[in-house]
Amino acid sequence: MKYIVSDHHNFWQRGLGNSDIQEADVVFSWTDWPFADQMRALQSFGKKVIVWEHGFGALSDYSNNNKPMIADGYLAIGKESAKCVEGQPCLVVGNPIYDNLKKKTQQTGRALFVALHWVSGVADNNLRGADVTGYNQDTYSKLKEAYDFEWDVKISDKALMTEEGDNVWYSGVEGVRSLPRIKNRLPKYDAIFTPKSGTLDSFAKLMGVPVYITDEQESWRAKGDPKCFKIKGDNYIKIGDKLEPKKVDMTDYIKTPSVDMDVILDWVKTL
């Protein structure tokens, strides 16, 4: 079976296919609804369109934000995100990026603040950039005052701060080395602090690094912002609370080990 892949954030980890768009029987796309006309055109030529989950919880856009489901089938990272496309053909496949992660083995006295990723307007001419940047800086300042760690800050081209902080870990979300660096660096931290759950802290939870979610009320939210994917049992805190590590069961959120490409292609043939 000939197929081609539309990658996003370098999160597709199974090679980029064996065909071009003209000859492909299957198109694996990171999404469908923003490109509805193109997706339907591909289907009209007899090609199967399969949407794969391009980040942790990404399929929740369909259930939480009422986005239309156009693809012939969906690939979910775990059972919980598969529920977001209920009623549609969906295969739970995990992602090879989550396989064979290093575990945290020693205390280091270091903590990481993961700055809030843009939510909506920052993507459109930076309309909300100042708001999100100020929010990140304010949150980080409060964390530093409340907790005695050696601090690092994780920022990106979509998660900004006005000041660089102590030690800045910067990466572009499309950078080819971003995910390998996440896998390599996270075990050195004793704590991860972030305003909301996302892809980066999903790695930490599997590695045994304590994760603290600092804004259960989502005070950063503005009108029109998409609803977020929530994890049952996430460790929410108010800044200043005593830190009590909590193991979050990720079994139903991330399938490990991941499913091979041959199995995926056999499934596509049944659609």
TAPE-V503893 format. One record per residue. N is the residue number from 1. NEAR is the number of other C-alpha atoms within 12 Angstrom. Layout:
N/NEAR, N/NEAR
This chain:
1/21, 2/23, 3/31, 4/30, 5/32, 6/30, 7/25, 8/23, 9/23, 10/27, 11/35, 12/34, 13/30, 14/28, 15/18, 16/23, 17/26, 18/20, 19/18, 20/17, 21/23, 22/16, 23/18, 24/24, 25/28, 26/38, 27/43, 28/43, 29/37, 30/32, 31/36, 32/34, 33/23, 34/18, 35/20, 36/19, 37/14, 38/20, 39/31, 40/23, 41/18, 42/28, 43/23, 44/14, 45/18, 46/17, 47/30, 48/35, 49/42, 50/41, 51/42, 52/43, 53/44, 54/37, 55/40, 56/37, 57/39, 58/39, 59/43, 60/33, 61/31, 62/33, 63/25, 64/21, 65/20, 66/15, 67/23, 68/22, 69/32, 70/29, 71/39, 72/35, 73/39, 74/42, 75/46, 76/40, 77/44, 78/38, 79/25, 80/31, 81/40, 82/36, 83/29, 84/35, 85/37, 86/20, 87/14, 88/23, 89/27, 90/33, 91/38, 92/34, 93/37, 94/39, 95/36, 96/26, 97/36, 98/38, 99/24, 100/16, 101/28, 102/23, 103/24, 104/24, 105/14, 106/15, 107/17, 108/18, 109/18, 110/28, 111/36, 112/41, 113/49, 114/44, 115/47, 116/44, 117/37, 118/36, 119/32, 120/26, 121/22, 122/23, 123/17, 124/12, 125/11, 126/19, 127/16, 128/26, 129/27, 130/20, 131/27, 132/33, 133/31, 134/21, 135/31, 136/39, 137/29, 138/26, 139/32, 140/38, 141/25, 142/20, 143/37, 144/25, 145/15, 146/17, 147/25, 148/17, 149/22, 150/23, 151/32, 152/31, 153/38, 154/40, 155/35, 156/25, 157/24, 158/30, 159/38, 160/38, 161/34, 162/22, 163/19, 164/24, 165/28, 166/19, 167/17, 168/22, 169/27, 170/27, 171/24, 172/21, 173/27, 174/19, 175/18, 176/18, 177/18, 178/26, 179/30, 180/23, 181/23, 182/32, 183/31, 184/22, 185/29, 186/41, 187/33, 188/30, 189/35, 190/36, 191/41, 192/47, 193/48, 194/42, 195/41, 196/39, 197/38, 198/33, 199/36, 200/41, 201/43, 202/41, 203/39, 204/40, 205/41, 206/33, 207/34, 208/30, 209/38, 210/36, 211/41, 212/41, 213/37, 214/35, 215/24, 216/22, 217/14, 218/24, 219/18, 220/32, 221/25, 222/18, 223/13, 224/11, 225/20, 226/23, 227/25, 228/29, 229/28, 230/29, 231/30, 232/16, 233/18, 234/30, 235/33, 236/32, 237/24, 238/23, 239/25, 240/19, 241/17, 242/13, 243/24, 244/16, 245/23, 246/20, 247/20, 248/28, 249/21, 250/30, 251/21, 252/23, 253/39, 254/37, 255/29, 256/24, 257/19, 258/26, 259/28, 260/21, 261/26, 262/17, 263/17, 264/30, 265/28, 266/15, 267/25, 268/30, 269/21, 270/14, 271/20
